Amino acid sequence: MTANDLNAIARALVAPGKGILAADESSPTIKKRFDSIGVESTEENRRDYREMLFSAPGSEAHISGVILYDETLRQKAKDGRRLVDLLESKGIVPGIKVDAGAKELAGHPGEKVTEGLDGLRERLAEYVDLGAKFAKWRAVIAITDSLPSRTCIEVNAHGLARYAALCQEAGIVPIVEPEVLMDGRHTIARSEAVTGEILNETFEQLHRQGVSLEGMLLKPNMVLSGYECPEQASVEEVAEATVRTFERFVPAAVPGIVFLSGGQSDVLASAHLSAMNRLDAARRPWQLSFSYGRALQAPALKAWSGKPENVGAGQAAYMHRAACNGAARTGAYDASMEQGAASVKLVSQD
Ligand code: 13P
């Protein structure tokens, strides 16, 4: 696997009109999602739900890749084919979440550091054998009046770069995800400042550790008002603040920025991405795309509700969101696309 091969995979993941489905919910998170529709989180139900999404007819028109959880990478579809092979047969690239979750950061109450570096080289070698072409590692930064601390920013950026370097050594494209949480009363200006801070440190660490920017993707939060902030920024203000922040801190060599949805409603996640892609192209040297979990899955989860007879309805709901976000890739998403579709918001995070 050469640097060119990594770049080709990264570019395929941000191909025009397409984005990534994040279906890598850990076992506790998928349980929370299933609890919301009254479905027991068994291995078979998890497989049935994810098979419904992966096999949705025509989904490959808007979905370039899927991030899987360890269990799913090893699972078989009902017809005995591996789920990875099902995805590959549709030209969808399989990826794998490799972090071991965000844990309390010692000596820093209220802050977290992402773990999972121990043994990562060996796990990556196994994931390559199982068919994964790219990976994800999520770091989490919370905003309060006094947080984040400099320590939290530094340790998380360091961990992201160590993970990314190991991925590239193994021939896997790293998706580098520093997520600034939008829970809280903070203003959009504060989100912008903190997002800039973590991005700056992350790219410093990626550079120091020799990570090839051409062979990675960035998965950041959008710059939003805190969800409890009394003054919510407009869609245009969010697009402007987000792109301005990336212009300042993300090198043009990075092929793509694939946003997480982070608890926004599915409709707003599409509107924000579309508004960004309507800004002057000279300000966007990278592809601006999506790697949504909740914003792609929420209506599908509800439509399915664990019933085999609802698989078609679940796939239709998923395809609708995929088409809306596919349109947002060129700034062509419009609220009129939502006529007749129910908007759903899931609150749990992973
Ligand atoms: P959301 O789009 O639901 O934030 O999930 C994306 C993701 O992969 C979080 O790590």
Boltz pocket constraint, residues with backbone or C-beta under 6 A from the ligand:
constraints:
  - pocket:
      binder: B
      contacts: [[A, 22], [A, 138], [A, 177], [A, 259], [A, 260], [A, 261], [A, 262], [A, 263], [A, 291], [A, 292], [A, 293], [A, 294], [A, 295], [A, 348], [A, 350]]
      max_distance: 6.0
